Every structure is written in C-alpha cells, then in structure tokens.
Amino acid sequence: MKSETLAYLTSGDWQALESIAIRKLFATGENIIVEGHSVRNLFILRRGYVQVEREYQGQGIALSQLGAGAVFGEMSLLEQTGASASVTAASEVEVDVIEELSLRSLLNSLPGFSSRFYQSLAVTLSQRLRNVSEQLSQRHDQSQRPTRIGNISERQIPLILVDAVEQFKQTMTQLEQQIKQRQVTSIQAQTQTNDACNQLMNALSHHSQGEALIDSAWSNLLAFRDLDQLESGIGDYVFRELFPVMMQSASIAYCHTRPRGLIDGYETNQLIYANEAEGDGWLGPFIDGWFLSTHFCQSRQQGRQHLAQLLQHYSQQPSTSILSLGSGTAFELLDVLPKIPSLHVTLIDQDLVALHKTRQVAEKLGCAGSITLIQNDVLLLAKGQEKLTLPPQKFIYSFGLLDYLTDEQLILILQWIATQLAEQGTVLLTNISPEHPDRLLIKHILEWSPYYRTSSELKEFLVSAGLSPIQLSEVKTTGISWVMGRQESSE
C-alpha cells in the first residue's frame, strides 16, 4: 500500500505494519477520532471514505475527505496531544489500527524503519507548512487595497466630471433634507436617487474612455500618464468624492469590506438575493435600492434562479452526485435540495462562515443530511497541495469562482475537475463577462478586480483540459458568461 503521508516506507515496511495491525469496521457517521481526545493509535484507511472535521460554533465542518490508503492520527500519536480534528466515517469503512506500543516496538526492531518513518513525517510536515505559508501570503495580498493616488493630476480631471460629481452631492443633500421633512414619498425618493446615481455613472463612463480620456491626457502634458492610468485616476477621483455617500448602502458597504477581489460572501449574497434595500441614515436605503437594481445585482439574482433550474434538471438522474466549488452560500442548492431527498451534494469552499450558515439553513429546511460541507481551497486541491478523495461526480459546477482566477489557475482547476468527473459527467461554469455594463461600478466603487472572460474563451479552456463543450440553452443573465462541458468516455 502506498501513502503520501508515509511516502518513504518500503513494501517490506508496509507488510510489517500490516502484521501488527488490528482491522476494524466503522459504520457511516461513526467517530474514529474525536477532536481534543487523546490518540494513541495510527490509522490506515483500507476501504471507504472518512471526513476530517473541526468544530465551529458547535458544528462539525469538514476540512477534507480521505479515501483508501490515507493515514491519520500520526501527529497526535507522536506529540502525545489531543487530536486537532475529528475523523468520521463518511461511508462504511475498514481501517487498520496500529497501537502505540506495537508501533514503537517496530520502530526499535526493524532496521531502517525508524529513519524512513520519521523522514516521511518530516517531509509531510514541511509540505503542510509550505501550504500554510502560501495561503497566508495569498490572503495578505487579497487584503491589500490599492492606494488610489498619483494616477491623475488635478488639471487632468475633466471639469465637466467635477461639475457632475458636485451636482450629484448637491442633489443627494437636498434629497436628504426632503426625506427628513417628509416632503417626498419613498417612491419619489427612490426615483430621484436612481436618476442621480445613473447620471453620475454615465458621466464616469463617458470620461473613462475614448476621446474624453485623450482630452484629459492633453490637458496637462507635463504630468504624463498613459490612458490606463488616467482611467484609473478618473475612477480614483469619483471614489474619493462619493465614498461617504455610497457607503451608507448596506450592500455596497458589505461588498467593499470583503478582501480585495473576493466580493462573494454570505452577507453580500444574502443581501443581494433578498433584494430588500437596507442602509444607514436617510439616504442609505435608497442608495441600496439603486445598487440592488443594477445589472450587477440583477444578473446574480437571475443566475441563481437559472442555476437552480439546471441543478433540478440534472439531479433527476438516479444516484446523482453533485460537487459545488467555491459557492459557500449555496443558495441555489438550498432551493433544490428540499425537493429532492435522494440527492447528495458536496460543497467545497474556504469561507468557514458561509459554510456554517449554509449548515444552519440546511438544518432548518430538513436537508442537512443531503449536503457535505468541506472547508478547503479549490486551488490548493488543484495544485495537489491539499488532499481530497471523492467518488466520481456526475455534475460539478461553480458560480463565480472563475472571476477570481488567473488563466493559469483556471487551467489547473479545470484539469482537477476533469479528474473528479465520472464518465459522461457534466461541468457548468460561469465567469463575469467583458461586456458587463457595470464594469466601472465594480472597479471604482466596489474596488473589485475580477478576470473577465467570454463564453467562447471558456470553451477553449474546457478543451485544453480535455473536456468537451456542450450546448447550453440560452441564459438571460446580463454580464455573466456561461459554459458547459462533458467528460467523454475513455473508450
């Protein structure tokens, strides 16, 4: 038997381990290791699947799922400490249990076994440390926002845009007074807010492209800026001027507080899908109402509905297994799962809060037993830096994960998806489109920097990963590219 945890053991070493092992059976849901409890055994999984879980606010959230050949319990055994996570049978499993005294006897008696055993553990620990360091570095990079200064000189800011910004602020100040004094109805206030915000975004759009941008460059030749830098500078100016007003919107504020480039989260998606305006002050709810009416929010609401329809369609097949990637909130799944009790879904996301909330909602809907939640980074799984063993999946989908991925990262994940699909299994992916009408809002107000791709480009990526693009019925979600592919038979 081979194991990545004990990679340097020889076939003779494995035979020696097997000779001192006690084989045990565990039923689905039975605990093999309990978090915090002392572990004095080494476990080798012979058959079935186990989940490695860590408790979060009284509930277990899986960190990984392991298959045959996995070794666990080694660190708690050697450190003589309580287990850092629970290990639970995800199916009926067969495990070889090697007791501490038997293992130590083998370490002392079998020539070379001790060095190979500890070398294996040292390499495993080094890899884990490297993975943690990479994750911390990635999170640090995501948390860093641009300074948003130095991209444009004062003379290069178009006076017409300055006037538009000042007019917007004046309009909103007057409207705030009218709302306070009850001189306008809620409908009138929302209409005026929508008009003012749309006019301002139109002004930003006009001055961020074409001849208007070239005119800005010519207005101060001594302060040389290329057009991309000038476009950023125009957005920087509008962002600074509008920040106090826009952040009164609950949805915009939640979007902005997310790490840069990671706008999706439980709170933001919940606000967008609920489509109920919230905010602070007199203006906040009306600014939020405008934001929720934008293509950015509307396309997400429509996308959830269409995705739920597709999931319901593909889950009609018997024994369908569905894998969701980076969709921690799983609203579309929770729309479907209560209607199809036989369906089982595995959801992988690195957002622990989103997974916890999903578990809570699933329990209220009575479908918690139909969903497996795994906290992990899909990109690290694709790189082989994190381990996860799943049965072949009939349907794999991701709604929005690709927005955060470079081309190289996207290819890695598609190649990993191809290894997880069953024959004739289907993959469904979405990506924010280059033709999204709210690109300036996304970039300059929300401070989000996604990777834009067309459906045609996504199809090319599918082919490069060995997947065959298939026809997808027309989806009316403005600003979102959809693509579907299939794992063809290996024959």
C-alpha positions in Angstrom: 0.0 0.0 0.0 1.2 3.5 -0.9 0.6 6.6 1.2 1.7 10.2 0.6 1.9 10.7 4.4 4.4 7.8 4.8 5.9 8.1 1.3 9.4 6.7 2.2 8.2 3.4 3.6 9.2 0.3 1.6 6.9 -2.6 0.7 8.6 -4.6 3.5 7.7 -1.8 5.9 4.1 -1.9 4.9 4.0 -5.6 5.3 5.4 -5.2 8.8 2.8 -2.6 9.7 0.0 -4.9 8.4 1.3 -7.7 10.5 0.8 -5.7 13.8 -2.4 -4.0 12.7 -5.9 -4.7 14.1 -8.5 -4.4 11.4 -11.7 -2.7 12.4 -15.0 -1.7 10.7 -16.8 1.6 11.3 -20.3 2.4 10.2 -21.3 5.6 8.4 -21.3 8.5 10.8 -19.3 6.7 13.4 -16.4 8.6 15.0 -12.9 7.1 14.6 -11.1 10.0 16.2 -12.7 12.7 18.3 -11.3 16.3 18.3 -9.5 17.1 21.5 -9.3 13.5 22.7 -6.0 11.7 23.2 -5.0 9.4 20.3 -2.6 6.6 20.9 -3.1 4.8 17.6 -2.0 5.1 14.0 -4.8 4.5 11.5 -4.6 3.3 7.9 -7.7 3.5 5.8 -8.2 0.3 3.8 -11.7 0.8 2.3 -14.3 3.6 2.1 -14.2 7.3 2.9 -13.6 9.3 6.1 -14.1 13.0 6.7 -11.7 15.1 8.7 -13.8 17.6 10.7 -13.2 20.5 13.0 -15.8 22.0 15.3 -17.0 25.5 14.6 -19.7 27.1 16.8 -20.9 23.7 18.0 -21.0 22.1 14.5 -18.5 20.0 12.6 -17.2 21.4 9.3 -15.2 19.0 7.2 -11.7 20.0 6.2 -11.1 17.1 3.9 -12.3 13.7 2.8 -9.9 10.9 2.6 -10.0 7.6 0.7 -8.3 4.2 0.7 -4.5 4.5 1.6 -4.9 7.5 3.8 -3.0 7.6 7.1 -4.2 9.6 10.0 -3.7 10.0 13.8 0.1 10.1 13.3 0.8 13.6 14.7 -1.4 13.2 17.8 0.3 9.9 18.5 3.8 11.3 18.3 3.1 14.6 20.0 1.1 12.9 22.8 -1.6 15.6 22.5 -5.3 15.7 21.8 -6.4 15.3 18.2 -6.7 18.6 16.3 -9.7 17.4 14.4 -12.3 14.6 14.4 -12.2 11.8 11.8 -15.7 10.4 11.0 -16.7 7.5 8.7 -18.4 9.0 5.6 -19.3 5.5 4.4 -18.8 2.1 5.8 -15.0 1.9 6.3 -12.3 -0.6 7.0 -9.4 0.7 9.0 -6.1 -0.9 10.2 -5.4 0.3 13.7 -1.8 0.2 14.9 -1.5 0.6 18.6 1.3 2.8 20.1 3.2 0.0 21.8 3.2 -2.1 18.7 4.4 0.8 16.6 7.2 1.8 19.0 8.3 -1.9 19.1 8.5 -1.9 15.3 10.4 1.4 15.2 13.0 -0.1 17.6 13.3 -3.5 16.0 13.1 -3.2 12.2 16.4 -1.9 10.7 15.9 1.4 8.8 12.2 1.6 9.5 12.6 4.3 12.1 14.5 6.6 9.8 12.1 6.1 6.9 9.1 6.6 9.1 10.3 9.9 10.6 11.7 11.1 7.3 8.2 10.6 5.8 6.6 12.6 8.6 9.2 15.4 8.3 8.5 15.8 4.6 4.8 15.8 5.2 5.1 18.5 7.9 7.3 20.6 5.6 4.7 20.4 2.8 2.0 21.4 5.2 4.0 24.4 6.5 4.7 25.4 2.9 1.0 25.3 2.1 0.0 27.3 5.2 2.7 29.9 4.3 1.3 30.2 0.7 -2.2 30.6 2.0 -1.2 33.3 4.4 0.7 35.1 1.7 -2.3 34.9 -0.7 -4.7 36.2 2.0 -2.3 39.1 2.7 -2.2 40.0 -1.0 -6.0 39.9 -1.2 -6.4 42.1 1.9 -4.2 44.9 0.4 -6.2 47.6 -1.4 -4.6 50.0 -3.9 -3.6 53.4 -2.5 -5.6 55.1 -5.4 -3.4 58.2 -5.6 -0.9 59.5 -8.2 -2.8 58.2 -11.2 -4.0 61.7 -12.4 -3.1 65.3 -11.8 -5.6 67.9 -10.7 -5.6 69.6 -14.1 -6.4 66.3 -15.9 -9.7 65.8 -14.0 -12.4 66.9 -16.5 -14.3 70.0 -15.3 -17.5 68.5 -16.7 -17.0 65.4 -14.5 -16.2 67.6 -11.5 -19.5 69.5 -12.1 -21.3 66.2 -12.4 -19.9 65.0 -9.1 -20.8 68.3 -7.3 -24.3 68.2 -8.8 -24.7 64.6 -7.5 -23.6 65.6 -4.0 -25.9 68.6 -4.0 -28.8 66.6 -5.3 -28.3 64.0 -2.6 -28.0 66.7 0.1 -31.3 68.3 -1.0 -33.0 64.9 -1.2 -31.8 64.1 2.3 -33.5 67.2 3.7 -36.7 66.5 1.7 -36.8 63.0 3.2 -36.3 64.3 6.7 -39.1 66.8 6.3 -41.3 64.2 4.6 -41.6 66.3 1.5 -41.2 63.3 -0.8 -42.7 59.8 -0.8 -40.4 56.7 -0.7 -41.2 56.1 -4.3 -40.2 59.6 -5.3 -37.0 59.4 -3.2 -36.1 56.2 -4.8 -36.7 57.5 -8.3 -34.6 60.6 -7.6 -31.8 58.5 -6.2 -31.8 56.2 -9.2 -31.7 59.1 -11.6 -28.9 60.9 -9.8 -26.8 57.7 -9.4 -27.3 56.6 -13.0 -26.4 60.1 -14.3 -23.2 60.1 -12.3 -22.3 56.6 -13.6 -23.0 57.7 -17.1 -20.6 60.7 -16.6 -17.9 58.4 -15.2 -18.4 56.1 -18.2 -18.1 59.0 -20.7 -14.9 60.4 -19.2 -13.2 57.0 -18.8 -12.9 56.1 -22.4 -12.4 57.3 -26.0 -11.7 60.9 -26.9 -12.7 62.2 -23.4 -9.8 60.2 -21.9 -7.4 61.5 -24.6 -8.5 65.1 -23.8 -7.7 64.5 -20.2 -4.2 63.5 -21.2 -3.7 66.6 -23.3 -4.9 68.9 -20.6 -1.6 68.5 -18.7 1.3 67.2 -20.8 3.8 67.8 -18.1 2.1 65.2 -15.9 2.4 62.3 -18.3 0.0 59.4 -17.7 -0.9 56.6 -20.1 -4.6 56.0 -20.8 -5.0 53.1 -18.4 -3.5 55.1 -15.6 -5.7 58.1 -16.5 -8.8 55.8 -16.5 -7.8 54.6 -13.0 -7.3 58.2 -11.9 -10.7 59.3 -13.1 -12.2 56.4 -11.0 -10.0 57.3 -8.0 -11.4 60.8 -8.0 -15.0 59.7 -8.2 -14.4 57.0 -5.5 -12.9 59.6 -3.1 -15.7 62.0 -3.6 -18.5 59.5 -3.3 -17.2 57.2 -0.6 -19.2 58.9 2.3 -22.4 58.7 0.3 -22.1 55.2 -1.3 -21.1 53.5 2.0 -24.4 54.3 3.5 -25.8 51.4 1.4 -25.6 48.1 3.3 -24.9 46.0 0.2 -22.2 48.3 -1.1 -20.6 48.5 2.3 -20.5 44.7 2.7 -19.1 44.3 -0.8 -16.4 46.9 -0.1 -15.3 45.4 3.3 -14.6 42.0 1.7 -10.9 41.3 0.8 -10.0 42.8 -2.5 -11.1 40.6 -5.3 -13.2 38.4 -3.1 -16.6 40.2 -3.2 -18.6 37.0 -2.7 -19.5 36.2 0.9 -22.5 35.0 2.9 -23.6 38.6 3.9 -23.2 40.1 0.4 -25.0 37.4 -1.4 -27.7 37.2 1.2 -28.4 41.0 0.8 -28.3 40.7 -3.0 -30.6 37.7 -3.2 -33.0 39.1 -0.5 -33.4 42.2 -2.7 -34.6 44.3 0.2 -32.9 47.7 0.5 -31.1 48.4 3.7 -28.7 51.1 4.8 -27.8 53.8 7.3 -29.1 57.4 7.6 -31.9 58.9 5.5 -30.2 58.1 2.2 -28.7 54.7 2.8 -31.8 52.5 2.0 -32.4 54.5 -1.3 -28.8 54.2 -2.4 -29.0 50.5 -1.6 -32.2 50.3 -3.6 -30.4 51.7 -6.6 -27.5 49.3 -6.2 -29.8 46.3 -6.0 -31.4 47.4 -9.3 -28.1 47.4 -11.2 -27.2 44.8 -13.7 -24.6 43.6 -11.2 -27.2 42.5 -8.6 -30.0 41.6 -11.0 -27.8 39.2 -13.0 -26.8 37.4 -9.8 -30.4 37.0 -8.8 -31.3 35.7 -12.3 -28.2 33.5 -12.3 -29.3 31.8 -9.0 -32.7 31.0 -10.4 -31.3 29.6 -13.7 -28.7 27.6 -11.8 -31.4 26.1 -9.5 -33.3 25.0 -12.6 -30.3 23.3 -14.1 -29.5 21.6 -10.8 -33.0 20.3 -10.6 -32.8 19.0 -14.2 -29.5 17.2 -13.7 -30.5 15.8 -10.3 -33.4 13.8 -11.8 -30.9 11.0 -12.8 -30.6 8.2 -10.3 -27.7 8.3 -7.8 -26.6 11.8 -8.9 -23.7 13.2 -7.0 -23.1 17.0 -7.3 -20.0 18.9 -6.4 -20.2 22.6 -5.9 -16.9 24.6 -5.9 -16.5 28.0 -4.2 -20.2 28.5 -3.7 -20.2 28.6 0.0 -23.5 30.3 0.5 -25.2 27.6 -1.7 -28.5 29.5 -2.0 -29.1 27.7 -5.3 -28.6 24.3 -3.7 -30.9 25.1 -0.8 -33.6 26.0 -3.4 -33.4 22.4 -4.8 -32.3 20.0 -2.0 -35.6 20.0 0.0 -37.4 19.0 -3.2 -35.2 16.0 -4.0 -34.4 14.0 -0.8 -32.3 11.4 -2.8 -29.8 14.0 -4.0 -26.4 14.3 -2.3 -24.2 17.4 -2.7 -20.6 18.1 -1.7 -19.8 21.7 -1.3 -16.2 22.9 -1.1 -15.4 26.5 0.0 -12.7 28.2 2.0 -15.2 30.6 3.7 -15.9 28.9 7.1 -18.6 31.4 8.0 -20.5 30.8 4.7 -20.3 27.0 5.3 -21.6 27.4 8.8 -24.5 29.5 7.7 -25.3 27.0 5.0 -25.4 24.2 7.5 -27.8 26.2 9.7 -30.1 26.9 6.9 -30.0 23.3 5.6 -30.9 22.1 9.1 -33.9 24.4 9.2 -35.0 23.1 5.8 -34.5 19.5 6.9 -31.9 18.7 4.2 -28.7 18.8 6.2 -28.1 15.1 5.7 -28.0 15.6 2.0 -25.1 18.0 1.9 -21.4 17.5 2.8 -19.6 20.8 3.6 -15.8 20.9 3.2 -13.7 23.9 4.1 -10.8 23.9 1.7 -9.2 25.9 -1.1 -10.1 24.6 -4.5 -6.9 26.0 -6.0 -4.7 24.2 -3.4 -6.6 21.0 -4.2 -5.9 21.5 -7.9 -2.2 22.1 -7.2 -2.1 18.9 -5.1 -1.1 20.8 -2.0 -4.3 19.7 -0.2 -5.7 16.2 -0.4 -9.3 15.2 -1.0 -10.7 11.9 -2.2 -14.2 11.9 -3.6 -16.2 9.3 -5.6 -16.7 10.2 -9.3 -19.1 13.1 -9.7 -22.0 13.3 -12.1 -22.3 17.1 -12.0 -19.7 19.8 -11.0 -20.5 23.5 -11.0 -19.1 26.8 -9.9 -21.0 30.1 -9.9 -18.5 32.9 -9.8 -15.3 31.2 -8.7 -13.6 31.8 -12.0 -13.9 35.5 -11.6 -11.0 35.4 -9.2 -8.7 33.1 -11.1 -5.8 33.9 -13.5 -5.7 31.9 -16.7 -3.0 29.6 -15.3 -5.1 29.0 -12.1 -8.2 28.3 -14.2 -6.5 25.7 -16.3 -5.2 23.9 -13.1 -8.7 23.8 -11.6 -10.3 22.6 -14.9 -7.7 19.8 -15.1 -8.6 18.9 -11.5 -12.3 19.0 -12.3 -11.7 16.6 -15.2 -10.2 14.0 -12.7 -13.2 14.3 -10.4 -15.9 13.8 -13.1 -17.5 10.5 -13.8 -17.7 9.4 -17.4 -20.3 11.5 -19.2 -20.2 13.7 -16.1 -21.1 17.4 -16.7 -19.4 20.6 -15.6 -21.1 24.0 -15.5 -19.1 27.2 -15.0 -19.8 30.9 -15.0 -17.5 34.0 -15.3 -18.1 37.7 -15.3 -18.3 38.9 -18.9 -16.1 41.6 -20.6 -19.4 43.1 -21.7 -20.7 43.6 -18.2 -22.5 47.0 -18.2 -21.4 47.7 -14.6 -17.7 47.3 -15.0 -16.9 50.8 -13.8 -19.1 50.4 -10.7 -17.4 47.1 -10.0 -13.9 48.6 -10.4 -14.2 52.0 -8.9 -16.9 51.9 -6.3 -16.7 48.2 -5.1 -13.0 48.1 -5.7 -13.2 44.6 -7.2 -10.8 43.5 -9.9 -12.2 40.3 -11.5 -10.9 38.5 -14.5 -13.4 38.9 -17.4 -13.9 36.1 -19.9 -16.4 35.4 -22.8 -18.2 32.1 -23.2 -16.1 31.4 -26.2 -12.9 31.8 -24.2 -14.3 29.5 -21.5 -14.9 26.8 -24.1 -11.3 27.0 -25.2 -10.2 26.4 -21.6 -12.5 23.4 -21.4 -11.0 21.9 -24.5 -7.5 22.5 -23.1 -8.4 20.5 -20.0 -9.7 17.6 -22.1 -13.4 18.4 -21.6 -15.9 18.6 -24.5 -18.1 21.7 -24.6 -21.8 21.0 -25.0 -24.8 23.2 -25.9 -26.3 25.2 -23.2 -29.7 26.7 -23.5 -29.8 30.5 -23.7 -29.4 32.1 -20.3 -30.6 35.7 -19.9 -28.2 37.0 -17.3 -26.6 40.2 -18.4 -22.9 40.4 -17.8 -22.3 36.7 -17.0 -20.7 34.2 -19.4 -21.9 30.6 -19.1 -20.3 27.4 -20.4 -21.0 23.7 -20.0 -18.7 20.7 -20.7 -18.7 16.9 -20.5 -16.2 14.2 -19.6 -16.4 11.9 -22.6 -16.0 8.1 -22.3 -12.3 6.9 -22.1 -13.0 4.2 -24.7 
